[in-house]
Amino acid sequence: MPSPLPGMDPFLESPDRFPTFHNVFLVYLHEQLQGRLPTDYSVSLEERTYIEAADDPPSRRVAIPDLSVKSSEGIATGTALATLDAAEEPLWLAFDEEEATETYLNIYQGRQPNERLVTTIELLSPANKAEGSRGRDLYMRKQQDLVAAGVHLVEIDLLRAGRHATAIPESYVRNLAGNPTYHISIREFHRPDRIGIYPIPLRNPLPAIRIPLLPGDGTVQANLQPLMDRAWDAGPFRKRVRYSIEECPSPLTDNDRAWVGDCISRWQSQPSPATESQ
């Protein structure tokens, strides 16, 4: 049984659900591409790990030390005079650090040790779009490195919140596609003067996209909506998302909220899988 929405489910964009969706979706995309790539190509599920300061305000504690002074002898009780060699302590900021891991896909041509990295596929995470985060800094640097290294970059942005992060400028997205809810950016290394975009309105299914291989080898197709359906069905979202009482992690317009509500009502009126099996 698929999710209530025909395309991306905006209820999965919350920080406690998106990491699970992110990983499951990429696993299914890996499986789909592996069966469609030419025989001399392969796809690998890979990850990067970095340390990110926890951004939850309650986890941050400012420790203000006592002022230590070196007093002269003979000073009356309750009075303290600092000598010239007394050093003030800084204000120490105690904060939690979290190890963050992000998965992505790499498509290679050839075999080790002579294989060549051809295409990287990224499903953007909240950290990639969080202003001032280490995850965003590392991601933006990786964008530049991939293009400089002669690697295609496919970026799938299924998050409404956060700052724009794909290689295609935000103004271009608005001008070309009218500010779609989600989008996919495709940058080919051998055509640096252009960037492709798949605009994805909230009410549309996720598209079938063409992922570039080496020039002369064409493209490989990835059908994203079946992956979305599988990821939703295989994840814990049927049990954990309380559609009737929850608000979307990022606010919806009045029209979209009404449309989403209608979709959920129709979905809830359908027999559950357990009922159908009886």
N, C-alpha and C positions, 0 to 999 in steps of 0.2 A: 504494500500500500504506500503510494508516494506521499510527499508532504502536502499540506493544504494549498500551497502556492504552485503555480505552473512553472516558475523559474527558481531563482534564488530565494531562499526563505530568510527574510530579514530578522526573524527571531534567533537565527543562528549566529548573528553578528556580535552577540554579547561576549565579553572576555572569557567567561567560564565555559563557553560552548565552542567558540570558533577554533581553538587549538585542536580539539578532537575532529571537528569537521575538516579542518585544513589537512591534517595527516591522512584521514581516511580518503578524502577526495583525491589526493596525490597518489596514494597507493592504487586506486582504481584507474587513474589516468596512466600511471606506469604500466599497469597490466594491459590496458587497451592499446597503448602505443607499441608495446613490445610485440604484439601480434600483427602490427600493421607496418612496421618499419622494413625497409629493404634488408636483404640478408646480411649486408656488410655494415649495418647500423645496429646500435644497441642503446637502451635507455637505462639510466641508473638513478635510483632514489638516494639522494645524498643530504647531508645536513651540515650546518655551521652552528657553532656554539660560542657564546660570548657572555660576559658578565654585565648585567644591567642592574642599576640601583633600583630598588623597589620604589614605586611611585605612589604608594598608598600613604597619605599623610600621617595616619596613626602610627605607622612603623618608623617614622623619623622622630628622633629625640635629640634635642639640643642640650648638651651637657655644659653647664656654666660652672667653671671651676672657682674654688675659693681663691681670693687674691692673697698670694704669699708675699710677705714683706720681711725684710731683715731689719730688725729694730736695733737702735742704739741702746747701750746699757744705761741704766739710771733714769729711763723714761717712766713716768708715773703709770700706774695700772690703768688699762683702758685706752692708752694712747700709743700709737705706733707710727714711727717715721721711717720711710723707705730710704735706704741708702742708694747710691748711684749704681751699685752692681746688682740690684734687684731686677729680675726679668719678669715681665708680665706673661701669663699663660694665654695662648690663643683660645678662642671659643671652639670647642670640638663638636663637630656634627657627627652623631652616631646614626648610621642608617643601615638598613638591610640590603644585602646584595643577593640577586637571584641569577642562577645560571639559566640562560635562555637558549633554546635549541629551535632552529627553524629548518624545515625540510624543503627541498626543491628537487627538480629533475634536470639531469644532464643527458643530452643525446650525443653519442660518440659515433664516429665513423672509423672503421678499421678495427684492428685487434692490438692488444698490448704486445710489446711496448711502443708500438707505432700508432696507436689510436689517436684520433684528433677530436677535441671537443668542438662540436658544431653548433649546438643550440642549448640554451638554458631556459627552463620554464619555471617561473616564479608565481606562486599564489600568495599575494601580499598578505602580511600579517598585521595586526594592530600596531605592533612595534615599528614596522616599516613606515607607518603613517603618523606616528606620534612625534610631535614637534619636540626637538631637543633630546630625543632618546638615542642611546648608543645603537640600538637596532636600526634606526633610520639612517644615522651617519654611515654605518657599515654598508647598508643597502645602497645608498646613493653612490658610495665609492665603488661598489661592485658594478653598478650600472656602467660607470665610466671605464672600468677595467675590462669588462667584457667586450665593449665596442672596440676599445683599443687593441684587444687581443684577437679580433676577427671572429667573434662569436655572435650568433643571432641571439636576441633576447625577446622572449615572450612573457608578458606580464599580465596576470589575471587579477583584476581588482574587484572583489565581491564584498567590499566594505564601504558603507556610506560615510562613516565617521572618520575623522582624522584629516591630515593635510595631504593633498594630492602628491603622489609619489612615483607614478609611472613615467617612462621616458618621454612620452608625448606631452608637450606643455598643456597645462590646464586650459589656457585660453583657446588652444586649438580644439580641444575636446568640445568646449562650449560652441565654438563657431561651426565645427563640422557636424556635430551630432546633437546640439541643443541641450547640453548638460544632462546626459543620461544617468540613470541611477548607478549603474555599474558599467565597466568597460574593460576591454582587453587591448593591450598595446603590443604591436609586433614591430621590432626594429631589426632589419637585416643588415649584416655587417658590410655586404658588398654594394648596398644602396644607402649610403649614409645621408643622402639628401631627402629621404622620405621616411615616414613612420606610419604604419597601418593601424587602424582602430576598428574594433568591433563594438559599437554602442549597444548597451543592454538595458532597455527600460525595465522597470520593476515588474511589469505585467507580462513580459515576454519570457518564453523559455530561454535557457542558455543556448548559444549558437553552436553549430558545428564549425570549427575553425581549421585553417590551414597552417600547419607549423612548418617553417622553412628548413630544408636540408641544405647540403652544399649546392652551389650554383651548378645547374646541369642535372641534379638529382630530383628536382621538383620539391614537392611538399608531402607531408603526411597529415591525414585528417584526424582530428580529435572531436568526437561528439560529446559535448560537455553535459547536456541535460540528463542523459542516462546515468552519468557519473554522479550528478547531484542527487538524483533519485535514489541511487544505491547507497550513497553516503548517508543520506537522511534515514533511510530504512535500516541500515546496518548499525547506525549509531544509537545512542540512548535517547535520541531526541523525542521519539514518540512518547516516552515515559517521563521525560524531564521538562519538556516545554508545556507550560500550562497556558494554552492559547486563549482560554476564556477570560483569564484574569490578569495576564501579563500585558505590559506595554512593550512595544518594540524598543530595543536598546538605543536606537537613534530615532528621533521623532519622525512621524510621517505627516504628509499634508492631509488636510481634511478629506480630500477626494480619495487619496490612496488608503487612508485609514478605513474609510467606508468600504472600499473595494476589498481590502484584506479581510475585513470583518465578514463580508459576504462569502469569500472563499472559505474561511474557517467554518462558517455555519453550514455550508454545503458539505464540507469534509466531515464534520462531526455527525452529520445525519446519515453518513454511509455506515454500513455494517463494519465492525472491526474485524481484523483477520481471525481472531479467536472465534467470533460469531459465525463467520463464513465457513470455518472448518468443521463446525458441529453438524 
